Amino acid sequence: FNIATINQEVKAQLKGITAGSITIDGTEYDLSLSLPQEEKSKQTTLDSIQVTNSQGVTFPLSSLSSYEKTLGPSSISRENQSRVLHVSANPKLGVQIADAQKEIQAVITEHVVLPNNVSITYGGDYEELVKGIKIFIQIILIAALLVFAVMASQFESFKSPFIVIFTLPLAIIGIVAIYFITGQSLSLITAVGLLILVGIIVNNGIVLVDYTNLLVKRGYTVENACVEAAASRLRPILMTTLTTVLALVPMSFFPGEGSEMVQPIGQTVLGGLTFGTLMTLFLMPVLYYIFNRRAEKKRIKKEVLNETN
């Protein structure tokens, strides 16, 4: 007996065959012959399947094979020469993909013991999310470098832009804090908000550092310039930030159609800008003093030597 012949007979009995075609009103339809659905699941149906050998003699399938009913996969898939099993699911409405993945991973870690030759990988939308976040991180770094380059060309120095750009990593603390309070999770929309924040948060720092540089040129010591600049620029910086933050409140917290798309952007900018502004007012003068006190000492020493000579 040919295995292919046996397989063909079994397939014809269980799945049916195309016996011909019929044309109705100019449209051709296939005619399929198959057993009734209730007969396909009976063991007697398998036993009665007739298989013809090369001499034309027919035999019942039960005389040629033995079989038993067991549990097993309906199909076997392979990727990169490894056997794989795909399990798919869709999160409920309003549940972020990252949150769903964390819950699934927690359940698997707690209840499933994997053999040494078995591993789990997460694909689908979650895989695309991870790839998208990596790409956005690169974009954000490029944006930060461009902002740094523009400030360096305007300040004609590398120290002042570095002091201003230092508020960016500190703003991450504010983003983490507001996400913890609201229960928001990281997503591609978060990366969009962070990209917007890169261009906004440096504005207050530029104003403060530029005015401090101006005071130093007017003859102020670095320490006095830092104190005077922070005091005189406190009100305009707070007013500018407050108007922006208040405008972001409806976008960040009010529910409505499409809010799941805009809330992460608003919360990212709001949290980062609020904390970043506080760091600008309190930490940036300290950084400015640390980075410029040595240069001031050298300048004073040089002036003393010139006066002595």
C-alpha positions in Angstrom: 0.0 0.0 0.0 1.1 3.5 -0.7 1.0 5.8 2.3 -0.1 8.7 0.0 -3.0 6.7 -1.2 -4.2 5.9 2.3 -3.9 9.5 3.3 -5.8 10.6 0.2 -8.7 8.2 1.0 -8.9 9.3 4.6 -8.9 12.9 3.6 -11.6 12.3 1.0 -13.9 10.7 3.5 -13.3 13.2 6.4 -12.9 16.5 4.5 -14.7 15.7 1.3 -13.7 15.9 -2.4 -14.7 18.1 -5.3 -16.8 15.9 -7.6 -17.5 18.4 -10.3 -19.0 21.8 -11.0 -22.3 23.3 -11.9 -23.1 26.6 -13.6 -26.0 28.7 -12.5 -26.9 32.0 -14.1 -23.4 32.1 -15.6 -21.6 31.5 -12.3 -19.7 28.2 -11.8 -19.9 26.5 -8.5 -17.9 23.4 -7.2 -19.8 20.3 -6.1 -18.3 18.8 -3.0 -19.0 15.4 -1.6 -18.4 14.6 2.1 -19.8 12.6 5.0 -22.3 14.3 7.3 -20.7 16.2 10.1 -22.0 13.8 12.8 -20.5 10.8 11.0 -17.0 12.2 10.8 -16.4 12.0 14.5 -17.5 8.3 14.8 -14.9 5.6 15.1 -17.0 3.3 12.9 -16.5 5.8 10.1 -12.8 5.4 10.3 -13.1 1.6 10.4 -15.3 1.5 7.3 -13.0 3.6 5.1 -12.1 1.4 2.1 -8.5 1.7 0.7 -7.6 0.3 -2.7 -4.1 -1.2 -3.3 -2.2 -1.3 -6.6 -4.0 -4.5 -7.7 -7.4 -2.9 -7.3 -8.3 -4.9 -4.1 -10.0 -2.9 -1.4 -9.4 -3.3 2.3 -11.0 -1.6 5.3 -8.7 0.9 7.1 -9.1 -1.1 10.4 -7.3 -4.0 8.9 -4.3 -1.9 7.8 -3.8 0.4 10.8 -4.4 0.9 14.5 -5.2 4.2 16.2 -6.1 5.7 19.5 -7.6 8.9 20.7 -5.1 11.2 22.5 -4.5 14.9 23.2 -2.1 16.7 20.8 -1.6 19.8 18.8 -3.8 20.3 15.7 -0.8 21.6 13.8 3.0 21.9 14.3 4.8 25.1 13.5 8.5 25.8 13.3 10.6 28.9 13.2 14.4 28.9 12.8 14.4 25.1 12.9 12.7 25.2 16.4 9.2 24.0 17.2 7.0 26.8 18.3 3.5 27.2 19.7 1.7 30.5 19.3 -0.7 31.7 22.0 -2.6 34.9 21.2 -4.9 37.2 23.2 -6.3 40.7 23.1 -6.3 43.0 26.2 -9.5 44.4 27.4 -10.6 47.8 26.4 -8.6 50.4 28.3 -5.8 48.0 29.3 -2.4 48.9 28.1 -0.3 46.3 26.2 2.6 46.7 28.6 0.3 46.2 31.7 -1.2 43.1 30.1 2.3 41.7 29.4 3.4 42.3 33.0 0.3 40.5 34.3 0.8 37.5 32.0 4.5 37.3 32.9 3.7 37.4 36.6 1.2 34.5 36.2 3.6 32.5 34.2 6.4 33.1 36.7 4.2 32.1 39.6 2.4 29.0 38.2 4.5 27.6 35.3 7.7 25.7 35.6 9.4 25.6 32.2 11.6 22.7 31.1 15.2 23.5 30.2 14.6 23.3 26.5 11.5 25.5 26.5 11.5 29.3 26.5 8.8 32.1 26.2 9.1 35.1 23.9 6.5 37.9 23.6 5.6 39.1 20.2 2.8 40.8 18.4 1.9 44.3 19.5 4.1 44.1 22.5 7.2 43.3 20.4 6.3 46.3 18.1 5.9 48.4 21.2 9.4 47.5 22.4 10.9 48.2 19.0 9.1 51.5 18.8 10.3 52.6 22.2 13.9 51.8 21.2 13.5 53.9 18.1 12.0 56.8 20.0 14.9 56.7 22.5 17.3 57.2 19.7 15.2 60.0 18.3 15.1 61.7 21.8 18.8 61.4 22.1 19.3 63.0 18.7 16.9 65.8 19.6 18.8 66.4 22.9 22.1 66.6 20.9 20.5 69.1 18.5 19.2 71.2 21.3 22.7 71.1 22.9 24.4 72.1 19.6 22.0 75.1 19.2 22.7 76.3 22.8 26.4 75.8 22.4 26.4 78.0 19.3 24.4 80.7 21.1 26.3 80.6 24.4 29.7 80.1 22.6 30.5 77.6 25.4 30.0 74.0 26.3 29.6 74.5 30.0 26.4 76.6 29.9 24.5 74.2 27.5 25.6 71.3 29.7 24.1 73.0 32.8 20.8 73.6 31.0 20.6 70.1 29.4 21.2 68.6 32.9 17.5 69.3 33.7 16.4 66.6 31.2 17.4 63.5 33.2 16.1 65.1 36.3 12.7 65.6 34.6 12.4 61.8 34.3 11.9 61.8 38.1 8.8 63.9 37.7 7.5 61.7 34.9 7.9 58.6 37.0 6.2 60.3 39.9 3.1 61.4 38.0 2.8 58.0 36.3 3.0 56.3 39.7 0.2 58.5 41.0 -2.1 58.1 38.0 -1.3 54.5 37.4 -0.3 55.2 33.8 2.2 52.9 32.0 4.9 53.5 29.5 3.9 53.5 25.9 4.9 54.9 22.5 2.7 57.9 23.4 4.9 58.5 26.4 7.9 58.7 24.1 6.1 61.4 22.0 5.5 63.4 25.2 9.1 63.1 26.2 10.2 64.3 22.8 8.0 67.4 23.2 9.4 67.9 26.7 13.0 68.0 25.4 12.2 71.2 23.5 10.2 72.9 26.3 12.0 72.2 29.5 15.3 73.9 28.4 13.6 77.3 28.0 13.6 78.2 31.6 17.2 77.0 32.0 18.3 79.1 29.0 16.7 82.2 30.6 18.4 81.6 33.9 21.8 80.8 32.6 21.8 83.6 30.1 21.0 86.2 32.7 23.6 84.8 35.1 26.2 85.1 32.4 25.1 88.7 31.8 25.5 89.5 35.5 29.0 87.9 35.6 30.0 90.1 32.6 28.7 93.2 34.6 31.2 92.4 37.4 29.2 90.2 39.7 30.9 87.4 41.4 29.7 83.9 40.4 28.0 83.4 43.7 26.3 86.8 43.7 25.3 86.4 40.1 23.6 83.0 40.8 21.7 84.4 43.8 20.6 87.5 41.9 19.6 85.7 38.7 17.6 83.1 40.6 15.8 85.7 42.6 15.0 88.1 39.7 14.0 85.3 37.3 11.9 83.4 39.8 8.6 85.1 39.1 8.7 85.0 35.2 9.9 81.4 35.2 7.1 80.4 37.6 4.5 82.3 35.7 5.6 80.8 32.4 5.6 77.3 33.8 2.3 77.7 35.7 0.4 78.8 32.5 1.7 75.8 30.6 0.9 73.4 33.4 -2.6 74.7 33.9 -3.2 74.4 30.1 -2.1 70.8 30.3 -4.4 69.8 33.2 -7.5 69.1 31.1 -5.5 67.2 28.5 -3.8 65.1 31.2 -6.7 64.1 33.5 -10.1 64.8 32.0 -11.7 61.6 30.5 -13.3 61.6 27.1 -13.2 60.1 23.6 -9.5 59.7 22.6 -8.2 60.5 26.1 -6.2 57.3 26.2 -4.1 58.8 23.3 -3.6 62.3 24.7 -3.4 61.7 28.5 0.1 60.1 28.4 1.4 63.1 26.4 -0.1 65.6 28.8 1.0 63.8 31.9 4.5 63.3 30.6 5.0 67.0 29.8 3.2 68.1 32.9 5.2 65.9 35.3 8.5 66.5 33.6 8.0 70.3 33.3 6.9 70.8 36.9 9.8 68.9 38.5 12.3 70.2 35.9 11.3 73.8 36.7 11.9 73.2 40.4 15.3 71.7 39.6 16.0 74.7 37.4 15.4 77.2 40.2 17.1 75.3 43.0 19.8 73.1 41.4 20.9 75.0 38.3 22.4 77.9 40.3 24.4 75.4 42.3 25.6 73.7 39.1 26.5 77.0 37.6 28.5 77.9 40.6 30.3 74.6 40.7 31.2 74.8 37.0 32.4 78.4 37.0 34.0 79.0 40.4 37.4 77.6 39.2 37.3 80.0 36.2 36.5 82.8 38.5 39.4 82.1 40.8 41.7 82.0 37.8 40.3 85.3 36.6 40.7 87.0 40.0 44.3 85.7 40.4 45.1 87.0 36.9 43.7 90.4 37.8 45.7 90.5 41.1 48.9 89.7 39.2 48.2 92.4 36.6 47.6 95.0 39.4 50.8 93.9 41.2 52.8 94.2 38.0 
